Amino acid sequence: CTKTNVKSLKLLLFIEKDVNGDTLWVWCYPSVGSELRQVLLSKCCLTQDSRNFHTFVFGQFCRTWYYITTAEVQEPTALNKVTHFSIAVTAKDFNPEKYAAFSRILCRMYIKHGSPVKMMEAYITVLTKGICQSDENGSFLIKDHDVRKAYLAGSIKDVVSQFGMETIILYTALMLKKRIVVHHPRIEALLEFTRVLPALTWHRKDWSILHPYVHLTDAELEDLKKCPGYIAGFVDPDVSNRSDLFDVFVNLSDSVITVSQSAKEAMAMGKLHKEIGQLIVQSAEDPESSDSQVIKDISVKTKEILANLVALANECEDSKITLEGLKQHHFPPATENFLFHLAAAEQLLRI
């Protein structure tokens, strides 16, 4: 188990719902701050009034990823007064599949033994050795869960099949590090859709911009606003009225993308955007192409644009682009505008 793997796992905590319908924060290792504790409780389906049962949710708060697995207790077990329980794991890395697999083993242990002791042993073994083996509960190896697999786990083809040429709006917003808000009433749909979007800017491999499950609370919105650009998922329909939170709003259930008034100038579309949009759609519609091939095709085009941008920067003093320098090339207005804002996003602009 490499050092990064050891350090990535941070916290293990536990929430139970008993036969009276009461939800209790049972225990936690090591201790947790009150703000994170509040966020984790709000994300756990056992503390919510709705009857919706979510077996697995994940998200990010204050640069910490959380993964919450919820299980129903089927009689008879050692947990005679517990109907449901949730295990929350926090970590420094984005890898839903890794932490879902680990949490499933912890759930099976808890159902079997009815005590946190065995779970703690498994947690510490993974922390120190990167492995957790158990004959009856299955085995878990950190090295089986490469981060690249997590980045490629969603389907870019599904995104393009839903939005077609409008995918270029998402691509442009991500390239320019804009704020994207996605709304869907079902958390599972939100998680599935939002996790794919950072792959549109594969050259950055930056999933820290992803906040797939946000509530409209002061603490979470303050945290979100610290990020210059992000992808944020909300189940609350009221987010559509919060124009202070987004440059691009995606109504996922209605398949509608809206660019906010304040972002329209930076997001103006032209011939270059049409060309990129057609490339994305053609690649995604090719039945022979896998999702990773589509990401590669988009990435090749992105690298070509960035190489041109760097070449333009190299012609300028300090290798930084200016608007005057761009104007000398007589690009179409929308292309010039896009390159100017892209230079700012890639820190190639002279301030």
C-alpha positions as CSV (number, residue, x, y, z in Angstrom):
1,C,0.0,0.0,0.0
2,T,1.6,3.2,-1.1
3,K,1.9,6.3,1.1
4,T,-0.8,8.2,-0.8
5,N,-3.2,5.3,-0.3
6,V,-2.5,5.2,3.4
7,K,-3.1,8.9,3.8
8,S,-6.1,9.1,1.5
9,L,-8.5,7.4,4.0
10,K,-9.4,9.8,6.8
11,L,-12.4,8.9,8.8
12,L,-14.9,6.2,9.5
13,L,-18.2,6.9,11.0
14,F,-21.5,5.3,11.7
15,I,-25.2,6.1,11.9
16,E,-28.0,3.8,12.9
17,K,-31.8,3.8,12.7
18,D,-33.6,1.8,15.3
19,V,-37.1,0.1,15.5
20,N,-38.6,3.3,16.9
21,G,-37.5,5.2,13.8
22,D,-34.9,7.2,15.7
23,T,-31.6,8.0,13.9
24,L,-28.5,8.0,16.1
25,W,-24.9,9.0,15.4
26,V,-23.3,5.9,17.0
27,W,-19.5,6.3,16.8
28,C,-16.7,7.7,14.8
29,Y,-13.0,7.2,14.3
30,P,-11.1,9.5,14.6
31,S,-13.1,12.5,15.8
32,V,-14.9,14.8,13.4
33,G,-15.5,18.5,13.4
34,S,-19.1,19.7,13.9
35,E,-19.5,21.3,10.4
36,L,-18.4,18.1,8.6
37,R,-20.6,16.0,11.0
38,Q,-23.6,18.2,10.1
39,V,-23.0,17.8,6.4
40,L,-22.6,14.0,6.6
41,L,-25.8,13.7,8.7
42,S,-27.7,15.8,6.0
43,K,-26.4,13.5,3.2
44,C,-27.3,10.3,4.9
45,C,-30.8,9.1,3.8
46,L,-31.6,7.8,7.3
47,T,-31.8,11.4,8.6
48,Q,-34.0,12.7,5.8
49,D,-37.8,12.8,6.1
50,S,-38.4,11.3,2.7
51,R,-38.8,7.6,2.3
52,N,-36.2,7.4,-0.4
53,F,-33.5,4.8,0.3
54,H,-30.1,5.4,-1.2
55,T,-27.7,2.6,-0.9
56,F,-24.7,4.7,-1.9
57,V,-24.0,8.4,-2.2
58,F,-20.9,10.5,-2.5
59,G,-19.8,14.1,-2.5
60,Q,-17.2,16.6,-1.5
61,F,-17.0,19.2,1.3
62,C,-14.0,21.3,2.3
63,R,-11.7,19.3,0.0
64,T,-12.7,16.1,1.7
65,W,-14.6,13.3,-0.3
66,Y,-17.3,11.4,1.6
67,Y,-18.8,8.1,0.7
68,I,-22.0,7.0,2.5
69,T,-23.3,3.4,2.2
70,T,-26.6,2.5,3.7
71,A,-27.9,-1.0,4.4
72,E,-31.1,-2.5,5.6
73,V,-30.9,-5.1,8.4
74,Q,-32.7,-8.3,7.6
75,E,-33.6,-10.4,10.6
76,P,-32.2,-12.3,12.3
77,T,-28.8,-10.7,13.0
78,A,-26.8,-9.6,15.9
79,L,-28.4,-6.2,15.4
80,N,-31.8,-6.9,16.9
81,K,-33.0,-3.4,17.4
82,V,-31.5,-1.8,14.3
83,T,-33.5,-1.5,11.1
84,H,-31.0,0.4,8.9
85,F,-27.5,1.7,9.3
86,S,-25.1,3.9,7.3
87,I,-21.3,3.8,7.1
88,A,-19.6,7.0,6.0
89,V,-16.0,7.0,4.9
90,T,-14.1,10.2,4.2
91,A,-11.0,10.3,2.1
92,K,-8.7,12.7,0.2
93,D,-9.3,11.0,-3.2
94,F,-12.2,10.7,-5.7
95,N,-12.9,7.0,-6.2
96,P,-16.6,6.0,-5.6
97,E,-16.1,2.3,-6.7
98,K,-13.1,1.8,-4.3
99,Y,-15.0,3.1,-1.3
100,A,-18.3,1.4,-2.2
101,A,-16.4,-1.9,-2.4
102,F,-14.7,-1.3,1.0
103,S,-17.9,-0.1,2.6
104,R,-19.8,-3.2,1.5
105,I,-17.3,-5.4,3.3
106,L,-17.6,-3.3,6.4
107,C,-21.4,-3.5,6.2
108,R,-21.3,-7.3,6.0
109,M,-19.0,-7.4,9.0
110,Y,-21.3,-5.2,11.1
111,I,-24.4,-7.3,10.2
112,K,-22.6,-10.5,11.2
113,H,-20.9,-9.3,14.4
114,G,-23.1,-6.4,15.5
115,S,-20.1,-4.6,16.9
116,P,-17.7,-2.0,15.5
117,V,-14.6,-3.8,16.6
118,K,-14.2,-6.0,13.5
119,M,-14.9,-3.0,11.3
120,M,-12.2,-1.0,13.1
121,E,-9.7,-3.9,12.5
122,A,-10.5,-4.0,8.8
123,Y,-10.2,-0.2,8.6
124,I,-6.8,-0.1,10.2
125,T,-5.6,-3.0,8.0
126,V,-6.6,-1.1,4.9
127,L,-5.0,2.0,6.3
128,T,-1.7,0.3,7.0
129,K,-1.5,-2.5,4.4
130,G,-3.9,-1.4,1.6
131,I,-5.7,-4.8,1.9
132,C,-8.6,-6.3,3.8
133,Q,-9.2,-10.1,3.4
134,S,-12.0,-12.1,4.9
135,D,-13.3,-15.4,3.8
136,E,-16.9,-14.8,4.4
137,N,-17.1,-11.1,3.8
138,G,-15.0,-10.8,0.7
139,S,-11.6,-9.2,0.1
140,F,-10.6,-5.6,-0.8
141,L,-7.3,-4.5,-2.3
142,I,-6.6,-0.8,-2.8
143,K,-4.5,-1.5,-5.9
144,D,-7.5,-3.0,-7.7
145,H,-9.0,0.5,-7.7
146,D,-6.9,2.7,-10.0
147,V,-8.0,6.3,-10.1
148,R,-8.1,6.3,-13.9
149,K,-10.8,3.7,-13.7
150,A,-12.8,6.0,-11.5
151,Y,-12.3,8.9,-14.0
152,L,-13.6,6.7,-16.8
153,A,-16.4,5.0,-14.9
154,G,-19.2,7.2,-16.2
155,S,-20.5,7.3,-19.8
156,I,-19.7,10.4,-21.9
157,K,-21.7,8.8,-24.7
158,D,-24.8,9.0,-22.6
159,V,-24.2,12.7,-21.9
160,V,-23.8,13.4,-25.7
161,S,-26.8,11.2,-26.5
162,Q,-28.9,13.3,-24.1
163,F,-27.7,16.8,-25.1
164,G,-26.3,16.3,-28.7
165,M,-24.7,19.5,-30.1
166,E,-25.5,21.3,-26.8
167,T,-22.7,19.3,-25.2
168,I,-20.4,22.0,-26.6
169,I,-21.9,24.4,-24.0
170,L,-20.7,22.1,-21.2
171,Y,-17.3,21.7,-22.9
172,T,-16.8,25.4,-23.3
173,A,-17.9,26.1,-19.7
174,L,-15.4,23.5,-18.4
175,M,-12.6,24.8,-20.6
176,L,-13.2,28.3,-19.3
177,K,-13.5,27.1,-15.7
178,K,-17.1,28.4,-15.4
179,R,-19.6,27.4,-12.7
180,I,-22.0,24.7,-13.8
181,V,-25.0,23.8,-11.7
182,V,-27.0,20.6,-12.5
183,H,-30.4,19.9,-11.0
184,H,-32.3,16.6,-10.9
185,P,-34.7,15.4,-8.2
186,R,-33.0,11.9,-8.1
187,I,-29.6,11.9,-6.4
188,E,-28.6,8.7,-8.4
189,A,-29.1,10.5,-11.7
190,L,-27.1,13.5,-10.5
191,L,-24.2,11.4,-9.4
192,E,-24.1,9.4,-12.6
193,F,-24.2,12.5,-14.8
194,T,-22.0,15.0,-13.0
195,R,-19.1,12.6,-12.4
196,V,-18.6,12.3,-16.2
197,L,-18.3,16.0,-17.0
198,P,-14.6,16.6,-15.8
199,A,-13.6,14.1,-18.5
200,L,-14.5,16.7,-21.2
201,T,-11.4,18.5,-20.1
202,W,-9.3,15.4,-19.7
203,H,-6.0,17.3,-20.1
204,R,-6.5,18.6,-16.5
205,K,-7.6,15.3,-14.9
206,D,-9.2,17.5,-12.2
207,W,-12.1,15.9,-10.4
208,S,-11.7,18.4,-7.5
209,I,-14.1,20.7,-9.4
210,L,-16.9,18.1,-8.8
211,H,-19.4,18.7,-6.0
212,P,-22.1,16.2,-7.0
213,Y,-24.4,16.5,-4.0
214,V,-24.9,20.0,-2.5
215,H,-27.6,21.3,-0.3
216,L,-28.6,25.0,-0.2
217,T,-27.1,25.5,3.3
218,D,-24.8,28.4,4.2
219,A,-21.8,26.1,5.1
220,E,-22.0,24.2,1.8
221,L,-22.5,27.2,-0.4
222,E,-19.7,29.1,1.3
223,D,-17.4,26.1,0.6
224,L,-18.6,25.9,-3.1
225,K,-18.0,29.6,-3.6
226,K,-14.3,29.2,-2.7
227,C,-13.9,27.3,-6.1
228,P,-13.4,29.5,-9.1
229,G,-15.1,27.0,-11.4
230,Y,-17.1,23.9,-10.5
231,I,-19.8,21.3,-11.4
232,A,-22.3,21.2,-8.6
233,G,-25.3,18.9,-8.3
234,F,-28.5,19.8,-6.5
235,V,-31.8,17.8,-5.8
236,D,-33.5,21.0,-4.5
237,P,-35.5,22.7,-7.4
238,D,-35.0,26.1,-5.6
239,V,-31.4,26.2,-7.0
240,S,-32.8,27.3,-10.3
241,N,-33.5,30.7,-8.7
242,R,-30.0,31.1,-7.4
243,S,-28.4,32.7,-10.4
244,D,-25.5,33.9,-8.1
245,L,-24.4,30.2,-8.1
246,F,-24.1,29.4,-11.8
247,D,-22.9,30.5,-15.2
248,V,-24.5,27.5,-16.8
249,F,-27.6,25.7,-15.5
250,V,-28.5,22.2,-16.5
251,N,-32.0,21.0,-15.9
252,L,-31.2,17.3,-16.3
253,S,-34.7,15.8,-16.1
254,D,-35.9,18.2,-18.9
255,S,-32.6,18.0,-20.9
256,V,-32.3,21.8,-21.0
257,I,-29.1,23.8,-20.7
258,T,-29.2,27.6,-20.0
259,V,-26.3,30.1,-20.1
260,S,-26.8,32.9,-17.5
261,Q,-26.9,36.5,-18.7
262,S,-23.6,37.3,-17.1
263,A,-21.7,34.5,-18.8
264,K,-23.2,35.0,-22.3
265,E,-20.3,37.2,-23.6
266,A,-17.6,34.7,-22.5
267,M,-19.6,31.7,-23.8
268,A,-20.5,33.2,-27.2
269,M,-20.4,30.4,-29.8
270,G,-18.8,30.5,-33.3
271,K,-17.4,28.4,-36.1
272,L,-14.7,26.8,-33.8
273,H,-17.4,25.7,-31.3
274,K,-19.5,24.2,-34.1
275,E,-16.5,22.3,-35.3
276,I,-15.7,20.9,-31.8
277,G,-19.4,20.2,-31.2
278,Q,-19.6,18.2,-34.4
279,L,-16.5,16.2,-33.5
280,I,-17.9,15.4,-30.1
281,V,-21.3,14.2,-31.5
282,Q,-19.7,12.2,-34.4
283,S,-17.3,10.5,-32.0
284,A,-20.0,9.7,-29.5
285,E,-22.5,8.4,-32.1
286,D,-19.9,6.0,-33.6
287,P,-21.1,2.5,-32.4
288,E,-17.5,1.3,-32.7
289,S,-16.2,3.9,-30.2
290,S,-16.0,3.2,-26.5
291,D,-16.4,6.0,-23.9
292,S,-12.7,6.2,-23.4
293,Q,-12.2,6.5,-27.2
294,V,-14.6,9.5,-27.2
295,I,-12.8,11.1,-24.4
296,K,-9.5,10.6,-26.3
297,D,-10.9,12.1,-29.5
298,I,-12.1,15.2,-27.6
299,S,-8.8,15.4,-25.7
300,V,-6.8,15.3,-29.0
301,K,-8.8,18.3,-30.3
302,T,-8.4,20.1,-27.0
303,K,-4.6,19.6,-27.1
304,E,-4.5,21.0,-30.6
305,I,-6.4,24.2,-29.4
306,L,-4.0,24.5,-26.4
307,A,-0.9,24.0,-28.6
308,N,-2.1,26.8,-30.8
309,L,-2.8,29.0,-27.7
310,V,0.7,28.3,-26.4
311,A,2.2,29.2,-29.8
312,L,0.3,32.5,-29.7
313,A,1.6,33.1,-26.2
314,N,5.2,32.4,-27.2
315,E,5.0,35.2,-29.8
316,C,4.2,37.7,-27.0
317,E,6.4,39.3,-24.4
318,D,6.7,37.1,-21.2
319,S,4.9,34.3,-23.2
320,K,1.6,35.9,-22.1
321,I,-1.3,36.7,-24.4
322,T,-2.8,40.1,-24.7
323,L,-6.1,41.1,-26.4
324,E,-4.1,43.4,-28.7
325,G,-1.8,40.5,-29.7
326,L,-4.8,38.3,-30.4
327,K,-6.5,41.0,-32.6
328,Q,-3.4,41.0,-34.9
329,H,-4.3,37.5,-36.0
330,H,-7.8,38.6,-37.3
331,F,-9.6,35.5,-35.9
332,P,-13.4,35.5,-36.2
333,P,-14.9,37.4,-33.2
334,A,-16.2,34.3,-31.4
335,T,-12.9,32.5,-31.8
336,E,-10.9,35.5,-30.6
337,N,-13.3,35.8,-27.6
338,F,-12.9,32.1,-26.7
339,L,-9.1,32.1,-27.0
340,F,-8.9,35.2,-24.8
341,H,-11.0,33.7,-22.1
342,L,-9.3,30.3,-22.5
343,A,-5.9,32.1,-22.1
344,A,-7.2,33.5,-18.8
345,A,-8.3,30.0,-17.6
346,E,-5.0,28.5,-18.6
347,Q,-3.0,31.4,-16.9
348,L,-1.6,32.4,-20.3
349,L,-3.0,35.9,-20.2
350,R,-1.1,39.0,-19.3
351,I,-3.0,40.7,-16.4
